[in-house]
């Protein structure tokens, strides 16, 4: 597991964007385990485990995620197998595929997206 953590930490890029931390996993990056960040998260690669961000989470079309996801706004354009909690809004893009339980304040499903699972809508949380 130490090697997986080292690999994930090494391949994750960070940048400052208007004072917000942005972590990006590229298309050839793999993360196995838990990632808990203060800021935004953008996934282009493969993830297994658990993702939690204080900001927004974007699952890009090249991403394959087998993990639970929590974020303020969650945008899924890739493949996700796992439960998703969006404190504000979940957007399923046209190329998005989501299999799992969903807890959201607001939900947007674009034409062509797939959602298999139960949706629970709750009031928006900061």
C-alpha positions as CSV (number, residue, x, y, z in Angstrom):
1,X,0.0,0.0,0.0
2,X,2.9,2.4,0.7
3,X,3.9,2.2,-3.0
4,X,0.3,3.0,-4.1
5,X,0.2,6.0,-1.8
6,X,3.6,7.2,-3.1
7,X,2.5,6.7,-6.7
8,X,-0.7,8.6,-6.1
9,X,1.0,11.5,-4.3
10,X,3.6,11.8,-6.9
11,X,1.2,11.8,-9.9
12,X,-1.4,14.1,-8.4
13,X,-0.8,17.7,-9.6
14,X,-1.7,20.7,-7.5
15,X,-2.2,24.2,-8.5
16,X,-3.5,27.5,-7.1
17,X,-6.5,28.9,-8.8
18,X,-7.9,32.0,-7.2
19,X,-6.8,30.8,-3.8
20,X,-8.5,27.4,-4.2
21,X,-6.5,24.2,-4.2
22,X,-7.1,22.1,-7.3
23,X,-5.9,18.5,-7.5
24,X,-5.8,16.8,-10.8
25,X,-5.2,13.0,-11.5
26,X,-4.2,12.6,-15.2
27,X,-5.5,10.0,-17.6
28,X,-2.6,7.6,-16.9
29,X,-2.8,8.1,-13.1
30,X,-4.2,5.5,-10.7
31,X,-5.4,6.0,-7.1
32,X,-6.2,3.1,-4.8
33,X,-7.4,4.3,-1.4
34,X,-8.8,7.4,0.2
35,X,-8.3,11.0,-1.0
36,X,-9.6,13.8,1.3
37,X,-8.7,17.3,0.0
38,X,-9.6,20.9,0.8
39,X,-10.3,22.3,-2.6
40,X,-11.4,21.0,-6.0
41,X,-10.7,17.6,-7.5
42,X,-10.5,16.7,-11.2
43,X,-10.2,13.0,-12.2
44,X,-9.1,11.9,-15.7
45,X,-7.7,8.5,-14.6
46,X,-8.7,5.4,-12.6
47,X,-9.7,5.5,-8.9
48,X,-10.7,2.8,-6.4
49,X,-11.7,3.7,-2.9
50,X,-13.1,7.0,-1.5
51,X,-12.9,10.6,-2.8
52,X,-13.9,13.6,-0.6
53,X,-13.4,17.2,-1.5
54,X,-14.5,20.4,0.3
55,X,-14.9,21.9,-3.2
56,X,-16.1,20.6,-6.6
57,X,-15.4,17.2,-8.0
58,X,-15.2,16.6,-11.8
59,X,-15.1,13.1,-13.2
60,X,-13.9,13.5,-16.8
61,X,-14.9,11.3,-19.8
62,X,-11.6,9.3,-19.6
63,X,-12.1,8.5,-15.9
64,X,-13.2,5.1,-14.4
65,X,-14.1,5.5,-10.8
66,X,-15.0,2.7,-8.4
67,X,-15.4,4.8,-5.3
68,X,-17.7,6.8,-3.1
69,X,-17.6,10.5,-4.0
70,X,-18.4,13.5,-1.9
71,X,-18.2,17.2,-3.0
72,X,-20.0,20.5,-3.2
73,X,-20.8,20.2,-6.9
74,X,-20.1,16.9,-8.6
75,X,-19.9,16.7,-12.4
76,X,-19.8,13.2,-13.9
77,X,-18.8,12.8,-17.5
78,X,-17.0,9.4,-17.1
79,X,-17.8,6.0,-15.5
80,X,-18.7,5.9,-11.8
81,X,-19.6,2.9,-9.7
82,X,-20.2,4.0,-6.2
83,X,-22.3,6.3,-4.0
84,X,-22.3,10.0,-4.7
85,X,-23.0,12.9,-2.3
86,X,-23.3,16.3,-3.8
87,X,-23.9,19.0,-1.2
88,X,-25.1,21.4,-3.9
89,X,-25.5,19.9,-7.4
90,X,-24.8,16.7,-9.2
91,X,-24.5,17.0,-13.0
92,X,-24.5,13.9,-15.2
93,X,-23.0,14.9,-18.5
94,X,-24.1,13.3,-21.7
95,X,-21.2,10.8,-21.6
96,X,-21.7,10.1,-17.8
97,X,-22.5,6.7,-16.4
98,X,-23.4,6.4,-12.7
99,X,-24.3,3.3,-10.8
100,X,-24.9,3.9,-7.1
101,X,-26.9,5.6,-4.4
102,X,-27.1,9.4,-4.9
103,X,-27.7,12.1,-2.2
104,X,-28.1,15.6,-3.7
105,X,-29.6,19.0,-3.2
106,X,-30.0,19.5,-7.0
107,X,-29.8,17.1,-9.9
108,X,-29.1,17.8,-13.6
109,X,-29.1,14.9,-16.1
110,X,-28.1,15.7,-19.6
111,X,-29.4,13.8,-22.7
112,X,-27.4,10.6,-23.1
113,X,-26.4,10.1,-19.5
114,X,-27.2,7.0,-17.5
115,X,-28.1,6.8,-13.8
116,X,-28.8,3.5,-12.1
117,X,-29.6,3.7,-8.4
118,X,-31.7,5.5,-5.9
119,X,-31.8,9.3,-5.6
120,X,-32.4,11.1,-2.3
121,X,-32.8,14.9,-2.5
122,X,-32.0,16.9,0.6
123,X,-31.7,20.7,1.3
124,X,-28.5,22.4,0.0
125,X,-25.6,22.4,2.4
126,X,-22.9,25.1,2.4
